[in-house]
Amino acid sequence: MLRKKRTFFLDPPKVLVTGFALIILLGAFLLTLPVATKDGGGLSWINALFTSTSATCVTGLVVVDTGTTFTMFGQLVILALIQVGGLGFMTFATLFAFILGKRISLKERILLQESLNNVSIEGIVRLAKRILVFTLVFEGLGGLLLAIRFSFDMPLSKAIYFGFFHAISNFNNAGFDLMGEFRSLTGYVDDPLVTLVVCTLIIFGGIGFIVINELYEYRHTKRFSLHTKVVLITTSILLVVGTIIVFILEFNNTKTLQPLSWSGKFLASLFQSVTPRTAGANTLNIPDLTQTTLFFTIFLMFIGASPGSTGGGIKTTTFATLIGAVWSQIRGKEDVNFFRRKVTYDVIYKSLTVTSIGLFIVFVVAMLLTITEPGKEFLMILFETVSAFGTVGLSMGLTPDLSPIGRIIIVLTMFAGRVGPLTIAFAITLRRQGDPFHYPKGKIMIG
């Protein structure tokens, strides 16, 4: 009896999980080298693993200050991890295949499809090529504009380095910065150029490459897919509503918006609405925000960015689908419709699954951190937990004080948030298959 030949040694989810894990371990090893830190001692293994995970998972949570701890070698290692983690290692593998003139196999195309969270394998290689071009354009223009602005505050060579580092970091929604003393971009809270450039990088990095590609092709197609429409509308609503809520809640806060001019208040509110969409840079000091704003920020961080992007969270489309399902139930409707298109039940089930797993992870991690970090405020613990799961990187100051066990917990949370709860679930389970038979229908009471 002949065995059927398997197409893959590992399923795509297993390949992605394994690939990210190997990149993290390599990055951690490089950060332990003496040449990586300014004191010549290298990072301890636990701190190196945390930093490498945070960079590869484009989170931005840090246990040591990036600007004052690392040499240029260490900073470039972090930058490389951010770039690979943001775009996905399969995209880079495709790039090297192009350079070597190698043909992209069917297996690699399917892995690319899984990595980019695309619905179809058709045109996936062309999309990967465009992703690299889009990335170079956004990071190049963003780096140039930031370098020009920073050149007024520092030597030109340093301004160029800082400009491109922060452009790459923020386009990939990572949030790492070189300003020192965990300040992030608070020194530019009312600077229109820095605020608008960084916000633009974060937004385009977070809406997803599929959406960017459709925006690019719109001049020819004159139409958007349902996915792109949902992403753009949901993102716009969250940004506008977020800006207004932060503006109102922080208007009289003497530690945040109150001392700023009207334009400064608007810029700071806009930035604080954009950055939870999983960037992690901040122009307002996070611990100084009111508790209401902090809780609202947790809500934004949990939603996160959009599918196929450099960001994390449960994703905007998941949130929109759940809201649509709830609204349909309230109206007594059976179907969920967006823009005269019916959302299929498998998408609704997947949205419920992703959200449920995300809530479960947040619940368990927050509960564990209350044990490993005794004496810490629960809001601080919850904030840090959601920031790690959503690969955001905003912090109330808990991360540098985490215990070794607490750091391992956050490392695992960042990894789950970046790879995706569903991908991990598929990776650790047996091959999926349909039910061989169906049971009779039964009813249970809900509500």
C-alpha positions as CSV (number, residue, x, y, z in Angstrom):
1,M,0.0,0.0,0.0
2,L,1.5,3.3,-1.1
3,R,1.4,6.2,1.3
4,K,0.1,9.5,0.0
5,K,3.0,12.0,-0.3
6,R,2.6,15.0,2.0
7,T,3.0,18.4,0.4
8,F,4.4,19.9,3.6
9,F,6.7,18.6,6.3
10,L,5.1,21.2,8.5
11,D,1.8,23.0,8.0
12,P,2.1,26.8,7.3
13,P,1.1,27.8,10.8
14,K,3.8,25.5,12.3
15,V,6.4,27.0,9.9
16,L,5.4,30.6,10.8
17,V,5.5,29.9,14.6
18,T,8.9,28.0,14.3
19,G,10.3,30.7,12.0
20,F,9.5,33.5,14.4
21,A,10.8,31.6,17.3
22,L,14.2,30.9,15.6
23,I,14.6,34.6,14.6
24,I,13.9,35.6,18.2
25,L,16.5,33.2,19.5
26,L,19.1,34.4,17.0
27,G,18.4,38.0,18.0
28,A,18.7,37.2,21.7
29,F,22.1,35.5,21.1
30,L,23.4,38.6,19.2
31,L,22.2,40.9,22.0
32,T,24.1,38.9,24.6
33,L,27.4,39.7,22.8
34,P,29.7,42.2,24.5
35,V,29.7,44.3,21.3
36,A,25.9,44.9,21.7
37,T,26.0,47.0,24.8
38,K,27.9,50.2,25.7
39,D,29.2,48.7,29.0
40,G,30.8,45.8,27.0
41,G,29.1,43.1,29.0
42,G,26.2,42.3,26.7
43,L,22.7,41.7,28.0
44,S,21.7,39.0,30.4
45,W,20.0,36.1,28.6
46,I,16.6,36.9,30.0
47,N,16.8,40.6,29.0
48,A,18.2,39.7,25.6
49,L,15.3,37.3,25.0
50,F,12.8,39.9,26.1
51,T,14.3,42.6,23.9
52,S,14.6,40.3,20.9
53,T,11.0,39.1,21.3
54,S,9.8,42.7,21.7
55,A,11.6,43.7,18.5
56,T,10.7,40.7,16.4
57,C,7.1,40.9,17.5
58,V,7.2,44.7,16.8
59,T,6.0,45.5,20.3
60,G,8.3,48.0,21.8
61,L,8.1,47.0,25.5
62,V,11.6,47.4,26.9
63,V,13.4,46.3,30.1
64,V,16.4,48.5,29.3
65,D,16.6,51.9,27.6
66,T,17.4,51.4,23.9
67,G,19.2,54.7,23.4
68,T,21.5,54.5,26.4
69,T,22.1,50.8,26.7
70,F,23.0,49.6,23.2
71,T,25.9,50.3,20.9
72,M,25.1,51.0,17.3
73,F,25.6,47.2,16.6
74,G,23.0,46.4,19.2
75,Q,20.6,49.0,17.9
76,L,21.1,47.8,14.3
77,V,20.3,44.2,15.5
78,I,17.1,45.5,17.0
79,L,16.3,47.4,13.8
80,A,16.9,44.3,11.7
81,L,14.6,42.3,14.0
82,I,11.9,45.0,13.8
83,Q,12.1,45.0,10.0
84,V,12.0,41.2,9.7
85,G,9.3,40.9,12.3
86,G,7.2,43.6,10.8
87,L,7.2,42.4,7.2
88,G,7.4,38.7,8.1
89,F,10.3,36.4,7.5
90,M,8.6,34.8,4.5
91,T,8.6,38.2,2.7
92,F,12.3,38.5,3.3
93,A,12.9,34.9,2.1
94,T,11.0,35.8,-1.1
95,L,13.3,38.9,-1.5
96,F,16.4,36.8,-1.2
97,A,14.9,34.3,-3.7
98,F,14.4,37.2,-6.1
99,I,18.0,38.3,-5.7
100,L,19.3,34.8,-6.3
101,G,17.0,34.3,-9.3
102,K,15.2,31.4,-7.7
103,R,11.7,30.4,-8.7
104,I,9.1,30.7,-5.9
105,S,7.6,27.2,-5.4
106,L,4.0,26.4,-4.6
107,K,4.9,25.6,-1.0
108,E,6.6,29.0,-0.6
109,R,3.6,30.8,-2.1
110,I,1.2,29.1,0.4
111,L,3.5,30.1,3.2
112,L,3.5,33.6,1.9
113,Q,-0.3,33.6,1.7
114,E,-0.5,32.5,5.4
115,S,2.2,35.0,6.5
116,L,0.4,37.9,4.8
117,N,-3.0,36.7,5.9
118,N,-4.2,36.9,2.3
119,V,-7.4,35.2,1.2
120,S,-6.0,33.8,-2.1
121,I,-2.7,32.5,-3.4
122,E,-3.3,34.3,-6.7
123,G,-0.9,37.2,-7.2
124,I,0.8,36.6,-3.9
125,V,4.4,36.9,-5.3
126,R,3.5,40.2,-7.0
127,L,2.1,41.4,-3.7
128,A,5.3,40.4,-1.8
129,K,7.3,42.5,-4.3
130,R,5.1,45.5,-3.9
131,I,5.3,45.2,-0.1
132,L,9.0,45.6,-0.3
133,V,8.6,48.7,-2.6
134,F,5.9,50.2,-0.4
135,T,8.1,49.7,2.7
136,L,11.1,51.4,1.1
137,V,8.9,54.3,0.0
138,F,7.3,54.9,3.3
139,E,10.4,54.3,5.4
140,G,12.5,56.3,3.0
141,L,10.3,59.4,2.9
142,G,9.5,59.2,6.6
143,G,13.2,58.8,7.5
144,L,14.1,61.8,5.3
145,L,11.5,64.1,6.9
146,L,12.3,63.1,10.4
147,A,16.0,63.5,9.7
148,I,15.4,67.1,8.5
149,R,13.5,67.9,11.7
150,F,16.0,66.2,14.0
151,S,18.9,68.1,12.3
152,F,17.7,71.2,14.1
153,D,18.3,69.5,17.5
154,M,21.4,67.3,16.9
155,P,24.4,66.8,14.5
156,L,23.4,65.9,10.9
157,S,24.8,62.4,11.0
158,K,23.0,61.6,14.2
159,A,19.8,63.2,12.8
160,I,19.9,61.0,9.8
161,Y,20.5,57.9,11.9
162,F,17.7,58.8,14.3
163,G,15.4,59.8,11.5
164,F,15.6,56.5,9.7
165,F,15.6,54.4,12.9
166,H,12.4,56.0,14.1
167,A,10.8,55.8,10.6
168,I,11.5,52.1,10.4
169,S,10.4,51.5,14.0
170,N,7.1,53.3,13.6
171,F,6.1,52.1,10.1
172,N,6.5,48.6,11.5
173,N,4.5,49.6,14.6
174,A,7.4,48.7,16.9
175,G,7.7,51.9,19.1
176,F,11.4,51.5,19.9
177,D,13.2,54.9,20.2
178,L,16.7,56.2,20.7
179,M,15.8,59.4,22.7
180,G,17.0,57.9,26.0
181,E,15.6,57.7,29.5
182,F,12.4,56.0,28.2
183,R,11.2,59.4,26.9
184,S,10.0,58.2,23.5
185,L,8.8,61.3,21.5
186,T,7.5,63.3,24.5
187,G,10.0,66.1,23.6
188,Y,8.0,66.6,20.3
189,V,4.5,66.5,21.8
190,D,3.4,69.7,20.0
191,D,5.7,69.4,16.9
192,P,3.4,69.1,13.8
193,L,6.0,67.6,11.5
194,V,7.1,64.8,13.9
195,T,3.6,64.1,15.0
196,L,2.0,64.0,11.5
197,V,4.9,62.0,9.9
198,V,5.0,59.4,12.7
199,C,1.2,59.1,12.7
200,T,1.2,58.6,8.9
201,L,3.8,55.9,9.2
202,I,1.9,54.1,12.0
203,I,-1.5,54.3,10.2
204,F,-0.2,53.0,6.9
205,G,1.9,50.3,8.6
206,G,-1.3,49.3,10.5
207,I,-3.9,49.2,7.8
208,G,-2.3,46.3,6.1
209,F,-0.4,45.8,2.8
210,I,-3.4,44.4,1.1
211,V,-5.2,47.7,1.7
212,I,-2.2,49.7,0.7
213,N,-2.0,47.7,-2.6
214,E,-5.7,48.4,-3.3
215,L,-5.2,52.1,-2.6
216,Y,-2.3,52.0,-5.1
217,E,-4.3,50.2,-7.7
218,Y,-7.5,52.3,-7.3
219,R,-6.5,54.6,-10.1
220,H,-6.9,51.7,-12.5
221,T,-9.6,49.6,-10.8
222,K,-11.8,52.4,-9.4
223,R,-13.1,50.0,-6.7
224,F,-12.2,48.6,-3.3
225,S,-12.8,45.1,-2.0
226,L,-15.2,44.6,1.0
227,H,-12.1,44.0,3.2
228,T,-10.5,47.3,2.3
229,K,-13.8,49.2,2.8
230,V,-14.3,47.7,6.3
231,V,-10.6,48.4,7.3
232,L,-10.7,52.0,6.1
233,I,-14.1,52.8,7.6
234,T,-13.3,51.1,11.0
235,T,-9.9,52.7,11.2
236,S,-11.2,56.1,10.4
237,I,-14.0,55.9,13.0
238,L,-11.6,54.6,15.7
239,L,-9.1,57.4,15.0
240,V,-11.6,60.2,15.0
241,V,-13.5,59.0,18.0
242,G,-10.3,58.2,19.8
243,T,-8.9,61.7,19.2
244,I,-12.1,63.4,20.4
245,I,-12.3,61.2,23.6
246,V,-8.6,61.8,24.5
247,F,-9.0,65.5,23.9
248,I,-12.1,65.7,26.2
249,L,-10.7,63.4,28.9
250,E,-7.3,65.1,29.1
251,F,-8.2,68.7,28.4
252,N,-7.9,69.9,32.0
253,N,-5.1,67.4,33.0
254,T,-2.2,69.7,34.1
255,K,0.3,66.8,33.5
256,T,-0.8,66.3,29.8
257,L,-2.9,68.6,27.6
258,Q,-3.7,71.5,29.9
259,P,-0.3,73.3,29.4
260,L,-0.4,72.9,25.6
261,S,-1.7,75.3,23.0
262,W,-4.9,74.4,21.1
263,S,-2.9,73.0,18.2
264,G,-0.7,71.1,20.7
265,K,-3.7,69.6,22.4
266,F,-5.1,68.4,19.0
267,L,-1.7,66.9,17.9
268,A,-1.2,65.2,21.3
269,S,-4.7,63.8,21.2
270,L,-4.3,62.6,17.7
271,F,-1.1,60.9,18.5
272,Q,-2.5,59.2,21.6
273,S,-5.4,57.9,19.5
274,V,-3.1,56.6,16.7
275,T,-0.4,55.0,18.8
276,P,-2.5,52.3,20.5
277,R,-3.2,50.9,17.1
278,T,-0.2,49.0,17.9
279,A,2.7,51.4,17.6
280,G,3.9,52.1,21.1
281,A,5.6,55.5,20.6
282,N,4.2,58.2,22.8
283,T,4.3,62.0,23.0
284,L,2.4,62.1,26.3
285,N,3.8,60.5,29.5
286,I,1.6,57.4,29.9
287,P,1.5,57.2,33.7
288,D,0.3,60.9,33.7
289,L,-2.9,60.1,31.8
290,T,-6.2,59.9,33.7
291,Q,-7.4,56.4,34.7
292,T,-10.3,56.8,32.2
293,T,-8.0,57.6,29.4
294,L,-5.8,54.6,30.3
295,F,-8.8,52.3,30.3
296,F,-9.9,53.6,27.0
297,T,-6.3,53.1,25.6
298,I,-6.5,49.5,26.8
299,F,-9.7,49.1,24.6
300,L,-7.9,50.6,21.6
301,M,-4.8,48.4,22.2
302,F,-6.9,45.2,22.3
303,I,-8.5,46.0,18.9
304,G,-5.1,46.9,17.4
305,A,-4.3,47.2,13.7
306,S,-5.7,45.4,10.6
307,P,-5.0,42.0,9.1
308,G,-1.9,41.6,7.0
309,S,-0.2,44.6,8.6
310,T,2.8,45.1,10.9
311,G,0.5,45.5,13.9
312,G,-1.2,43.2,16.4
313,G,-4.4,43.0,18.4
314,I,-7.6,41.2,17.5
315,K,-7.7,43.4,14.3
316,T,-10.2,46.0,13.1
317,T,-12.0,43.6,10.8
318,T,-12.7,41.3,13.8
319,F,-14.0,44.1,15.8
320,A,-16.2,45.4,13.0
321,T,-17.6,41.9,12.4
322,L,-18.5,41.4,16.0
323,I,-20.2,44.8,16.1
324,G,-22.1,43.9,13.0
325,A,-23.2,40.6,14.4
326,V,-24.4,42.2,17.6
327,W,-26.3,44.9,15.7
328,S,-27.9,42.3,13.5
329,Q,-29.1,40.4,16.5
330,I,-30.5,43.5,18.1
331,R,-32.4,44.3,14.9
332,G,-33.7,40.7,14.7
333,K,-31.7,40.0,11.5
334,E,-30.1,36.7,10.7
335,D,-27.4,37.9,8.4
336,V,-24.5,40.4,8.9
337,N,-24.2,42.7,5.9
338,F,-21.5,45.3,5.1
339,F,-21.8,47.5,2.0
340,R,-24.5,45.2,0.5
341,R,-22.4,42.1,1.0
342,K,-23.2,39.3,3.4
343,V,-20.4,38.3,5.8
344,T,-20.1,34.5,5.8
345,Y,-20.7,32.5,9.0
346,D,-17.1,31.1,9.0
347,V,-15.8,34.7,9.3
348,I,-18.2,35.4,12.2
349,Y,-17.1,32.2,13.9
350,K,-13.4,33.1,13.4
351,S,-14.0,36.6,14.8
352,L,-15.6,35.1,17.9
353,T,-12.8,32.6,18.2
354,V,-10.0,35.2,17.9
355,T,-11.7,37.5,20.4
356,S,-12.4,34.8,22.9
357,I,-8.8,33.5,22.8
358,G,-7.5,37.0,23.1
359,L,-9.7,37.7,26.1
360,F,-8.7,34.4,27.6
361,I,-5.0,35.2,27.1
362,V,-5.3,38.6,28.7
363,F,-7.3,37.2,31.6
364,V,-4.8,34.5,32.4
365,V,-1.7,36.6,31.9
366,A,-3.1,39.5,34.1
367,M,-4.0,36.9,36.8
368,L,-0.5,35.4,36.7
369,L,1.2,38.8,36.9
370,T,-0.8,39.7,40.0
371,I,1.0,36.7,41.5
372,T,4.5,37.4,40.2
373,E,4.3,41.1,40.6
374,P,2.8,41.6,44.1
375,G,2.0,45.1,45.2
376,K,1.5,46.5,41.7
377,E,-1.7,48.3,40.7
378,F,-4.1,46.1,38.8
379,L,-4.7,48.8,36.1
380,M,-0.9,48.9,35.5
381,I,-0.8,45.1,35.2
382,L,-3.8,45.0,32.9
383,F,-2.4,47.8,30.8
384,E,1.0,46.1,30.4
385,T,-0.8,42.7,29.6
386,V,-2.9,44.2,26.8
387,S,0.0,46.2,25.5
388,A,2.0,43.0,25.2
389,F,-0.8,41.0,23.6
390,G,-1.6,43.7,21.1
391,T,2.1,44.2,20.4
392,V,1.7,47.8,21.2
393,G,4.6,48.7,23.5
394,L,3.0,51.5,25.5
395,S,3.9,51.1,29.2
396,M,2.9,52.6,32.5
397,G,6.4,51.7,33.8
398,L,5.9,48.2,34.9
399,T,8.0,46.4,32.3
400,P,11.5,47.4,33.6
401,D,10.5,46.3,37.1
402,L,9.1,42.9,36.1
403,S,10.4,39.8,37.9
404,P,12.2,37.2,35.8
405,I,9.1,35.0,35.7
406,G,7.0,38.1,34.8
407,R,9.3,38.8,31.9
408,I,9.0,35.3,30.6
409,I,5.2,35.6,30.8
410,I,5.2,38.9,28.8
411,V,7.6,37.3,26.3
412,L,5.1,34.5,25.6
413,T,2.3,37.0,25.5
414,M,4.1,39.2,22.9
415,F,4.8,36.1,20.8
416,A,1.2,35.0,20.9
417,G,0.0,38.5,20.0
418,R,2.3,38.8,17.0
419,V,2.0,35.4,15.5
420,G,-1.7,35.4,16.2
421,P,-3.7,33.3,18.7
422,L,-5.4,31.4,15.9
423,T,-2.2,30.6,14.1
424,I,-0.7,29.2,17.4
425,A,-3.8,27.2,18.0
426,F,-3.6,25.7,14.5
427,A,0.1,25.0,14.9
428,I,-0.2,23.0,18.1
429,T,-3.3,21.0,17.0
430,L,-3.6,18.1,14.6
431,R,-4.4,18.7,10.9
432,R,-7.8,20.3,10.6
433,Q,-10.5,18.3,8.9
434,G,-14.3,18.4,8.5
435,D,-16.6,16.4,10.8
436,P,-17.3,12.9,9.4
437,F,-21.0,13.2,10.5
438,H,-23.4,15.7,12.1
439,Y,-25.4,15.3,15.3
440,P,-29.1,16.2,15.5
441,K,-29.7,19.9,16.3
442,G,-30.4,21.0,19.9
443,K,-31.2,24.3,21.6
444,I,-29.8,26.1,24.6
445,M,-31.0,29.3,26.2
446,I,-28.8,32.4,25.7
447,G,-29.0,35.7,27.6
